[in-house]
Amino acid sequence: MAEVAIVTGGAGGLGSSICAALAEDGLRVVVADFRKDDAEALAAGLKSEGREALAVGVDVGDRQSVEAMIQSAMDAYGQLDHQINTAGLMGRFAVADMSEEEWDRVIRVNLRGVFLCSQAAAAAMRPRKRGRILNVASGRGIAGAPYSAHYAASKGGVIAFTKSMAVEVASDNILVNNICPGRTETPMAQAGYTDEQWQAIKAEDPLQGGLTQKDEITGLVRYLVSDAARYVTGQTFLLRTP
Ligand SMILES: NC(=O)c1ccc[n+]([C@@H]2O[C@H](COP(=O)([O-])OP(=O)(O)OC[C@H]3O[C@@H](n4cnc5c(N)ncnc54)[C@H](O)[C@@H]3O)[C@@H](O)[C@H]2O)c1
């Protein structure tokens, strides 16, 4: 049977590209997102092209909701091969002006969400002694992000979490890696910029810090779910110098 991948944040800018690439490669894809209607629309579009897809509404920061997401995938497809944690939030505040609520809002989704989804996915993968978890972190988790320190801290946390969990689950043949895109053209990245500013960013030379292209990300995801990456674990793949 074809492999099964859950993509959280699957209705988002990066997530939807990852879902489309994996479905095109013949995987059965679970589009999991807080925005259930958008997840359903994407899954319907994939199905209309002859792909296998299922939409699930999830709040990655809530354990019950995460466990229900994994159960939905298991009920529909009977196995889980890949858990791709793409759901994420961003906010722009100086540390001096950041409320505890804003700190918690971002950490809850970006870091706690990765923890809950990885823990529940590994539990579903362990009996088959195979599985892969791929966490979408960010170059900002390495370089920092002035005026988004909570975002940078959450992504740095994801990188450290990934390296730690990779060691713990290696004996179960579960591989855990993370990818760190640079700025990529999605609603999250464009928020707060005028069209003019965004066009200027787009015009930057990619080798001088311009945008990460979505096919760079999907290409890396395709590699990391492939047989060629069967011994790759605990690694951080940086797609742009941050
Ligand atoms: N776009 C960039 O420049 C960039 C760069 C580096 C890393 N990233 C990371 O890539 C990932 C995807 O970002 P994007 O640019 O596609 O953003 P996006 O806003 O387009 O997509 C994020 C998705 O996550 C979903 N989501 C938010 N909270 C959720 C929750 N509690 N439960 C389930 N789903 C939830 C949203 O509904 C949305 O569909 C994020 O983790 C982001 O931090 C993005």
The ligand as an SDF file (V2000), in Angstrom:
LIG
                    3D

 44 48  0  0  0  0  0  0  0  0999 V2000
    7.0100   31.5010    4.9200 N   0  0  0  0  0  0  0  0  0  0  0  0
    8.2170   31.6530    5.4110 C   0  0  0  0  0  0  0  0  0  0  0  0
    8.9360   32.5810    5.0410 O   0  0  0  0  0  0  0  0  0  0  0  0
    8.7620   30.6440    6.4000 C   0  0  0  0  0  0  0  0  0  0  0  0
   10.1440   30.6420    6.6350 C   0  0  0  0  0  0  0  0  0  0  0  0
   10.6640   29.7270    7.5440 C   0  0  0  0  0  0  0  0  0  0  0  0
    9.8040   28.8440    8.1850 C   0  0  0  0  0  0  0  0  0  0  0  0
    8.4670   28.8910    7.9440 N   0  0  0  0  0  0  0  0  0  0  0  0
    7.6340   27.9500    8.6690 C   0  0  0  0  0  0  0  0  0  0  0  0
    6.9080   27.1730    7.7290 O   0  0  0  0  0  0  0  0  0  0  0  0
    5.6760   26.7580    8.3130 C   0  0  0  0  0  0  0  0  0  0  0  0
    4.5200   27.0780    7.3820 C   0  0  0  0  0  0  0  0  0  0  0  0
    4.4570   28.4750    7.2390 O   0  0  0  0  0  0  0  0  0  0  0  0
    3.7240   29.2140    6.0240 P   0  0  0  0  0  0  0  0  0  0  0  0
    4.6170   30.2680    5.5660 O   0  0  0  0  0  0  0  0  0  0  0  0
    3.1990   28.1920    5.0780 O   0  0  0  0  0  0  0  0  0  0  0  0
    2.5410   29.9260    6.8280 O   0  0  0  0  0  0  0  0  0  0  0  0
    0.9670   29.9000    6.5800 P   0  0  0  0  0  0  0  0  0  0  0  0
    0.4290   30.8940    7.5370 O   0  0  0  0  0  0  0  0  0  0  0  0
    0.6560   30.0300    5.1340 O   0  0  0  0  0  0  0  0  0  0  0  0
    0.5640   28.4180    7.0290 O   0  0  0  0  0  0  0  0  0  0  0  0
    0.5300   28.0130    8.3830 C   0  0  0  0  0  0  0  0  0  0  0  0
   -0.6230   27.0550    8.5480 C   0  0  0  0  0  0  0  0  0  0  0  0
   -0.6440   26.5960    9.8970 O   0  0  0  0  0  0  0  0  0  0  0  0
   -2.0130   26.5240   10.2930 C   0  0  0  0  0  0  0  0  0  0  0  0
   -2.1240   26.5990   11.7500 N   0  0  0  0  0  0  0  0  0  0  0  0
   -1.9240   27.6730   12.5360 C   0  0  0  0  0  0  0  0  0  0  0  0
   -2.1940   27.3610   13.8150 N   0  0  0  0  0  0  0  0  0  0  0  0
   -2.5680   26.0630   13.8320 C   0  0  0  0  0  0  0  0  0  0  0  0
   -2.9800   25.1670   14.8560 C   0  0  0  0  0  0  0  0  0  0  0  0
   -3.0680   25.5580   16.1390 N   0  0  0  0  0  0  0  0  0  0  0  0
   -3.2980   23.9040   14.5090 N   0  0  0  0  0  0  0  0  0  0  0  0
   -3.2390   23.5000   13.2260 C   0  0  0  0  0  0  0  0  0  0  0  0
   -2.8710   24.3100   12.2030 N   0  0  0  0  0  0  0  0  0  0  0  0
   -2.5350   25.5880   12.5130 C   0  0  0  0  0  0  0  0  0  0  0  0
   -2.6710   27.7140    9.6200 C   0  0  0  0  0  0  0  0  0  0  0  0
   -4.0770   27.5540    9.5400 O   0  0  0  0  0  0  0  0  0  0  0  0
   -1.9810   27.7160    8.2650 C   0  0  0  0  0  0  0  0  0  0  0  0
   -2.7010   26.9660    7.3150 O   0  0  0  0  0  0  0  0  0  0  0  0
    5.5780   27.4630    9.6690 C   0  0  0  0  0  0  0  0  0  0  0  0
    5.9570   26.5800   10.6880 O   0  0  0  0  0  0  0  0  0  0  0  0
    6.5670   28.5960    9.5210 C   0  0  0  0  0  0  0  0  0  0  0  0
    7.0470   29.0220   10.7640 O   0  0  0  0  0  0  0  0  0  0  0  0
    7.9240   29.7700    7.0510 C   0  0  0  0  0  0  0  0  0  0  0  0
  1  2  1  0
  2  3  2  0
  2  4  1  0
  4  5  1  0
  4 44  2  0
  5  6  2  0
  6  7  1  0
  7  8  2  0
  8  9  1  0
  8 44  1  0
  9 10  1  0
  9 42  1  0
 10 11  1  0
 11 12  1  0
 11 40  1  0
 12 13  1  0
 13 14  1  0
 14 15  2  0
 14 16  1  0
 14 17  1  0
 17 18  1  0
 18 19  2  0
 18 20  1  0
 18 21  1  0
 21 22  1  0
 22 23  1  0
 23 24  1  0
 23 38  1  0
 24 25  1  0
 25 26  1  0
 25 36  1  0
 26 27  1  0
 26 35  1  0
 27 28  2  0
 28 29  1  0
 29 30  1  0
 29 35  2  0
 30 31  1  0
 30 32  2  0
 32 33  1  0
 33 34  2  0
 34 35  1  0
 36 37  1  0
 36 38  1  0
 38 39  1  0
 40 41  1  0
 40 42  1  0
 42 43  1  0
M  CHG  2   8   1  16  -1
M  END
$$$$
